[in-house]
């Protein structure tokens, strides 16, 4: 492809891994805040009526949960931007290794995450194509890491959004407890997804470095 050249994904990969680590940290904070909601469920329910006020303990639990949610959102957005930029970098590199190895146009590296319905499988397909194109010549593809990461990502994002809605609409102590338990479970899954994403970034970046060293690849720029 005209204008396609190799560029090192190392710095972007390290930044993405650091931000993924921060995502996991904010998830841990959210689990702690969710436990606070669980413990004060009855007090939170008592404060949902007209003219009712939350007890200090319930107010603190609800406030910490809200703060944790904001931190999760901000960190997730920052991480998402860097991760997609890294993915674009390794996708361009993969086109140098194997120009005919990609079933989706380069624009789907970005659009695949936001287009409804397509966002359920297009990003995974993009990553799989990059993974296969960046591997050793003739080696059989192994997709276990990519598939497990993508499965956990779908579960954590889908369940997380649903549980946030359930928490917002909770009116009884049991509903608050149920929402808190399920939110904590979704955050735990998200931590696992973040850990697998770090492993994915590290391994895919390494695959491209090893592919360059193995050759033969025409390199116009790598740095």
MISE-123044 format. One record per residue (C-alpha): x, y, z. Coordinates in steps of 0.02 Angstrom, whole numbers, padded with zeros to 5 digits, always signed. Layout:
<atoms>
XYZ;...
</atoms>
This chain:
<atoms>
+00000+00000+00000;+00070+00169-00050;+00137+00270+00096;+00133+00122+00216;+00289+00105+00322;+00344+00019+00480;+00346+00119+00641;+00386+00056+00814;+00231+00026+00923;+00336+00009+01081;+00303+00180+01161;+00118+00175+01122;+00109-00003+01187;+00193+00043+01352;+00075+00191+01373;-00076+00082+01336;-00018-00046+01464;+00005+00088+01596;-00170+00155+01566;-00243-00020+01567;-00162-00041+01737;-00248+00119+01794;-00413+00051+01730;-00388-00101+01841;-00348+00012+01990;-00507+00113+01965;-00603-00050+01952;-00533-00102+02121;-00588+00065+02193;-00761+00037+02119;-00769-00136+02199;-00730-00056+02367;-00864+00076+02337;-00987-00059+02284;-00956-00150+02447;-00998+00011+02538;-01162+00019+02442;-01198-00162+02487;-01172-00128+02673;-01284+00026+02673;-01418-00042+02555;-01562-00022+02678;-01509+00155+02724;-01495+00201+02539;-01669+00132+02508;-01738+00233+02655;-01671+00391+02575;-01755+00369+02406;-01928+00426+02458;-01998+00601+02433;-01926+00718+02563;-01812+00584+02634;-01627+00613+02665;-01483+00491+02666;-01394+00448+02827;-01214+00508+02835;-01151+00331+02808;-01265+00302+02659;-01223+00471+02585;-01038+00432+02598;-01062+00263+02514;-01164+00336+02373;-01040+00479+02350;-00890+00361+02344;-00980+00253+02216;-01014+00407+02108;-00833+00464+02121;-00770+00290+02077;-00885+00290+01926;-00815+00456+01865;-00636+00395+01887;-00677+00236+01792;-00754+00334+01648;-00610+00459+01633;-00477+00324+01643;-00571+00210+01523;-00588+00349+01393;-00404+00397+01404;-00353+00214+01392;-00471+00184+01247;-00396+00326+01145;-00217+00266+01171;-00263+00084+01143;-00347+00123+00976;-00199+00231+00921;-00083+00086+00965;-00197-00032+00869;-00190+00081+00717;+00000+00082+00727;+00014-00108+00732;-00119-00123+00596;-00016-00013+00478;+00138-00116+00519;+00041-00276+00484;-00003-00211+00311;+00183-00203+00275;+00205-00382+00331;+00053-00445+00237;-00046-00319+00131;-00178-00448+00085;-00207-00512+00261;-00344-00394+00318;-00530-00421+00294;-00580-00248+00358;-00529-00078+00291;-00409+00023+00396;-00548+00145+00444;-00630+00006+00546;-00486+00015+00670;-00576+00169+00737;-00755+00151+00673;-00773-00028+00730;-00784+00025+00912;-00926+00149+00890;-01036+00086+00748;-01187-00005+00824;-01190-00194+00800;-01022-00190+00710;-00940-00152+00877;-00985-00328+00935;-00861-00413+00817;-00767-00292+00701;-00632-00242+00828;-00598-00425+00864;-00582-00461+00678;-00461-00315+00656;-00353-00378+00800;-00355-00557+00734;-00298-00499+00562;-00157-00397+00638;-00109-00543+00750;-00102-00666+00606;-00010-00548+00489;+00121-00508+00622;+00163-00688+00665;+00306-00796+00602;+00290-00849+00420;+00204-01017+00405;+00159-01029+00589;-00019-01089+00628;-00124-00949+00703;-00177-00964+00885;-00319-00851+00938;-00351-00903+01118;-00286-00743+01197;-00381-00629+01077;-00543-00726+01095;-00537-00732+01285;-00494-00546+01297;-00637-00501+01179;-00762-00610+01272;-00720-00531+01440;-00724-00358+01363;-00900-00386+01296;-00960-00458+01462;-00885-00320+01569;-00948-00176+01462;-01121-00249+01433;-01153-00303+01612;-01074-00144+01682;-01194-00032+01587;-01343-00137+01637;-01294-00137+01820;-01271+00052+01821;-01450+00068+01759;-01511-00053+01892;-01423+00045+02028;-01497+00209+01967;-01673+00134+01973;-01653+00039+02138;-01782+00082+02271;-01772-00059+02400;-01631-00124+02506;-01630-00289+02412;-01621-00201+02244;-01473-00098+02303;-01387-00254+02368;-01418-00350+02207;-01354-00205+02101;-01199-00187+02211;-01154-00372+02200;-01175-00375+02012;-01078-00213+01990;-00934-00284+02090;-00938-00442+01982;-00936-00337+01823;-00788-00237+01889;-00695-00398+01931;-00722-00459+01753;-00659-00292+01689;-00500-00312+01790;-00473-00481+01707;-00509-00404+01536;-00383-00264+01571;-00251-00392+01621;-00279-00490+01461;-00274-00329+01360;-00103-00290+01435;-00044-00464+01387;-00115-00439+01212;-00025-00273+01189;+00140-00344+01252;+00132-00501+01145;+00074-00417+00986;+00206-00282+01002;+00337-00418+01029;+00273-00517+00878;+00301-00367+00766;+00474-00335+00835;+00521-00518+00808;+00447-00514+00633;+00557-00365+00587;+00711-00452+00655;+00669-00613+00564;+00646-00524+00395;+00635-00508+00253;+00537-00345+00271;+00568-00186+00176;+00587-00055+00314;+00581+00128+00268;+00569+00189+00446;+00565+00105+00616;+00573+00221+00764;
</atoms>
